[in-house]
Amino acid sequence: MRVLAAMSGGVDSAVAAARAADAGHDVTGVHLALSRSSPALRSGSRGCCSREDADDARRAADVLAIPFYVWDVSERFAADVVDDFVAEYAAGRTPNPCVRCNERIKFAAVLDRALALGFDAVVTGHYARVLNGPYGPELHRAVDDAKDQSYVLAVLRPAQLAGAMFPLGEMVKTDVRAEAARRGLSVAAKPDSHDICFIPDGDTRGFLRRNLGERPGDLVDESGVTVGRHDGSHSFTVGQRRGLRLGTPAADGRPRYVLGIEPVSGTVTVGPRESLATSHVRADGVVWGMGPSRSSFDACVQLRAHGEQLPASITVEANQLTAELERPADGVAAGQTMVAYDGTRVICSGTVSGPPGRMS
Amino acid sequence: MMAATTHYLDHAATTPMLPAAVATVHAALSEVGNASSLHTSGRRARKQVEDSREQIATALGARPSEVVLTAGGTEGDNLAVKGIYWARRAADPRRRRVLVGAVEHPAVLDAAAWLATHQGAEVELLPVDDGGRLRPGAVAAAIARDPTDVALITCMWANNEVGTVQPVAEVVALANAHGIPVHSDAVQAAGALPVDFGGSGVDALTVSGHKLGGPVGTGALLVRRELDPVPLLHGGGQERDVRSGTLAVASVLGLAVALTHAVEHRAAESARREELRDLVERGVRAAVPDVHTVNAAERLPGIAHLTFDGCDGDALLMLLDARGVECSTGSACSAGVPEPSHVLLAMGRGEAAASGALRISLGRTSNVADVQAFVDAIAPVVERARAAKPTAGPVGRR
């Protein structure tokens, strides 16, 4: 096959491209330029938009002897990922920009362009597996469960999965680094990136403040009594404990957590840890993996990236998932993705809209 | 995908070294001798450098003392723009204005922009017509606003993206009337057009070795003796105290051999390239009738600039590369992110129209087979690239 390897400049995508070539595919590397502003290109930031990363990707492609180009997807990225990220926070939700990027950039804009240009698939360094099931391509968890990224890919529709190739799904990270070193790739020892790539300094609150301005509001307890003021509800995430700066201490003196965010009034509700726990989680915009959709089933659900798998019974009604968790979970934030698994296989996913009765 | 044979059509980026230049450089690399040393080996090296300097001067209509050897076009442009600005301003602090053609090479544009942000210069971009040619009327008007405060004018000999020859003589005439020095970047013109430094009346002129068959990392800035640019590089003062650094003897010899050859064979070779260029343009027009070419009376013989509506130049380049045809979109930042060409924007083409650009540039080794390979490939490539251009979706920044 003719495949396009998206090369971020990191070790995973470099080894993924190498493995695709070893498998006999005709591989072309591309680095996706997500930002065109020269500071991001030149400041040597740690995110995936930096000039240094583009150079690392080019060097890896040259070592692998595959053609390499840079594709400018900055407009789409700004509109579909960055603007969406800001709007979601403004609406009191906690978005996962990697999910949006996979859904709308890597396996949409980039995959579409690749297919139009004569490629058959897009290769990435994600830790996940696409296996052929009885109904077509299925998304499965990676062999390296600690690195698994099926959570941020579960939003892909079967047609998108059909154009995706994840050569690292059967590998563990330490082996990937060893293989990179063996192949003479200088990114073998490059640290993993953890930050949101378009916020290279890691200061998400500062980024949101710059984009949304100050929107002062009240911090209230569960009975509605005001216990503090804040500069903007977008600085908070459900489950957050630090940085609340509450004026009135809790009666029992125990730490309090963000329980809910009401973006219109800017009211942020805080309370004890017990109140964070929820057994009911609702999610909208259901995307089904290959196979028949069902109205009720038991599954394990994951509610945040690298979060634990929680046994649940699920009902589906009118494009909405409701999960009854076997044991309550803490800090379920609206805007995150809920993924339902049958063993390693992704059954379906949706965007958390809230536990019934409180959020949204 | 890598094709079995490649057709190199990017000679304006760099062109293969002349075999005679390779042989000269190769032989000279084994010789010891610093051209500044006083002993026999040093004197031998010095003689070779000065022989080369005389050949370079002869080839370009300059006196040997006007040849400042550099490490290439970028250095020559920087030395001219910054060095002349500093010198002129030191002589008269009112001279703050730098008049720059809007389609200059980044080595000129960015040097001038740096003077504006860090050295108090006032940079004025001079407009071009829709063929990319500087408008002499605009130059006259810019000078007339206050001839006493202009530090220098810089106007390239011929444009590196679209190939348009610039009205250097007219600019010189306008500037001479007020004693304003003129610099010209002749990196693409030298060896392709008759470039006569003395006859042109320009005060400084940049040439680069690797665009005309010499080694990369060589070049010269021709500067009139009366003009003393302030140096960029301080040290031993090897090049008449304007440029320091041990001379790369072997490279200088290679530059002289290549430049001399290019100038001696210029007339016939330029006629040959012009025929190939016309073959490119005719072939593409037949294959893709809605192609846009450059409308200018005088153009470089070896550059065909083509734009195709409704597609991206980087997609065209990639698809051609996969078919073994190597060319350029005409402009790219060093990170490889395609930027809309400042040249096409200055020519009044919109960003959408500027995005589907290709530069085909021909050189000494180009032949009909190269041109034919491109012409054969272009129709399916354009069709595919047009299919890959998203018609819907947000286009916020454009």
HADDOCK unambig.tbl for C-alpha pairs under 7 A between the chains (distance, minus, plus):
assign (segid A and resid 26 and name CA) (segid B and resid 1 and name CA) 5.85 0.50 0.50
assign (segid A and resid 27 and name CA) (segid B and resid 1 and name CA) 6.79 0.50 0.50
assign (segid A and resid 28 and name CA) (segid B and resid 1 and name CA) 6.75 0.50 0.50
assign (segid A and resid 33 and name CA) (segid B and resid 337 and name CA) 6.93 0.50 0.50
assign (segid A and resid 51 and name CA) (segid B and resid 335 and name CA) 6.40 0.50 0.50
assign (segid A and resid 54 and name CA) (segid B and resid 335 and name CA) 6.73 0.50 0.50
assign (segid A and resid 67 and name CA) (segid B and resid 1 and name CA) 6.96 0.50 0.50
assign (segid A and resid 70 and name CA) (segid B and resid 336 and name CA) 5.58 0.50 0.50
assign (segid A and resid 70 and name CA) (segid B and resid 337 and name CA) 5.69 0.50 0.50
assign (segid A and resid 71 and name CA) (segid B and resid 337 and name CA) 6.62 0.50 0.50
assign (segid A and resid 72 and name CA) (segid B and resid 337 and name CA) 6.05 0.50 0.50
assign (segid A and resid 72 and name CA) (segid B and resid 338 and name CA) 6.99 0.50 0.50
assign (segid A and resid 75 and name CA) (segid B and resid 395 and name CA) 6.39 0.50 0.50
assign (segid A and resid 75 and name CA) (segid B and resid 396 and name CA) 6.36 0.50 0.50
assign (segid A and resid 75 and name CA) (segid B and resid 397 and name CA) 6.34 0.50 0.50
assign (segid A and resid 76 and name CA) (segid B and resid 394 and name CA) 6.54 0.50 0.50
assign (segid A and resid 79 and name CA) (segid B and resid 394 and name CA) 6.81 0.50 0.50
assign (segid A and resid 113 and name CA) (segid B and resid 388 and name CA) 5.01 0.50 0.50
assign (segid A and resid 116 and name CA) (segid B and resid 384 and name CA) 6.77 0.50 0.50
assign (segid A and resid 116 and name CA) (segid B and resid 387 and name CA) 5.99 0.50 0.50
assign (segid A and resid 116 and name CA) (segid B and resid 388 and name CA) 4.76 0.50 0.50
assign (segid A and resid 117 and name CA) (segid B and resid 384 and name CA) 5.95 0.50 0.50
assign (segid A and resid 117 and name CA) (segid B and resid 385 and name CA) 6.50 0.50 0.50
assign (segid A and resid 117 and name CA) (segid B and resid 388 and name CA) 5.93 0.50 0.50
